[in-house]
Amino acid sequence: MTIEVQKEDQDEKDYTSVEYWKPHFDDECQLDLRYYTVDDGTKLLGVYAKNLQHPDTTPVIIVPGWFSMVFGWSEVTQELSKHTSILYLETREKVSSILPNHKVEMSVQRMADDFTQISHLIPFKIKDSIVISSSMGGTMMLEYLGRMVRPPKISVMIGPNPEFDIPKKLTKLLLFSPLFIVEPFKAIIKFYIRRFKVDMKKEPQQYYKYANVLDAAEPWKIRQSARECLWYEAWELLEDADIESRVILVGASADKMHDEDQTMKVHDVIEGSEFVDFPSNKATHSREMAEYIVDLLE
């Protein structure tokens, strides 16, 4: 079954319900939802789809992009979960996260701290797993890998952002606006994406994916995450790092949202890394990507 990404009503969604997650994984998987509590009191949702037919196959962790939601990954998770177990891990800016207060950090570095702590708590060893990350999730993995602690067996990063190229006026308006402005500001961001970052003739579903994500995102998390993440740069960390994990960088030549040249630069900096080109953002989140990952499984 393939879920088409279209406009959808975000009201009355229970993101912590097994019923919400079931359509996104193979029917034969055993689903377990768990909140991981990290040292600042934040609770982060992990959805573990255990494949009972292939218990010894290399497990996969998926770390999606900034505010991303599972419907954008459905083709991958549905197909991949037929072959192995998957832990779908939501980072702290996601709507599912439970924050103890509005004083917690929302930076890339903090997300890497979260991943480090959670890696000790997951139902398999990180060193035996494949981690698939995308966009901001990939940025977090750049930070994590650069620290050279507990590397996964393979790290597949789709369009990671080693730095962010955001229009300065748009950024300042978002970063310094009061919270009540953030909700209507979503319309401006959606217009910017639709007008400048997505080919509406070839890939309208990419726009609707981001529009749905923005509609669901919480204003404080948007503003604070932007304040702390958009100034991030990974270059110095990567240049000094000796990364033991096998690193596969995935570009999408037609994707305007994620600069393939930046991904190539990361490939040049990480010694021994591999580069794979997919034709579009849609392709990187499709059954084609799942099949590519299946070929990496043991």
Phi, psi and omega in degrees: 000134178246131178265119177283136180272105180230179175299135178217154180285122182270355182291148174059029174275131176252096185288351179256012179265136176302324181298326178295323187273336186308314183296346185266000179228165179298143184299334183278352181285148172265118184264135177224122178258131182219140172266127176262124179264123179260178195291345177263009177092354179289140178250126185242134185277131171239132178249114184256114176260100184273122178272108184284341181277334182229065186291340184259001179285147181310121180285160184234137171250132176248124176244100185287173184283184185303115180062008182301153179237159192296334181298337176283349182247003191303318181298323179289309185292324179296314182285315185294325181290351173287341188247338183200173176276146183231135167251112178265113189250123180265130181278175194289345178276352183291157181297335182282341184292147178246112183264139179290334180192182179260030175250356183288155177284151177231021187281167174300318180299321179294321178297321177294324174300316179302312183297320178300314181292318182291331181299339177277348189249349185287162187281013176206169182278132181300326183291344180258008188248166170252129177253121175255125179227157184220139173054240180297328173300322176292324176299315177300321180290328174299315178297315181297312181294325179296337179279347174060046176235133174043061182290146174287168178299313178222138174241116178255114183246120181263112177052050178294149180258102176288341173201170187239130179252089182243137178307130186299318181296318179296318180296312181298320180298318180288315188293326187250012178276148172294160187302324184293345178276336187299318182300307177293336179294338178303325180296324178293318179297317180296321176297316180299316179296313183296321185278323190240342190243352183226139174275101186290341178279319184269323185223061179299332181296334177293320178296312182297327177300312181289324179296317178298320180297314180296320180299323183277337187294145181276134185307313182296319180295321177299306185295314185289321178296319177296318180302324187262340186258329190289351178261003186290143171222136184256354192302311183297318179298316183290324181296330182264356188271145172247090188275122183275336181292148169289125185246125176241119180258130184247122176253164176224105191301331182263003184274113180280339182286330184233114187290114181296331177298323178295319178297321178294324178295321176297318177302319180293327183281321182275107183298131178083000180287160179247151179237131178233134181253125171255153186290336187201168174299320178302318181295326181287348178238035187239180176300328178302318177294318178302316180295325177296317179293321178304322179294342179271346185287152175232000000 
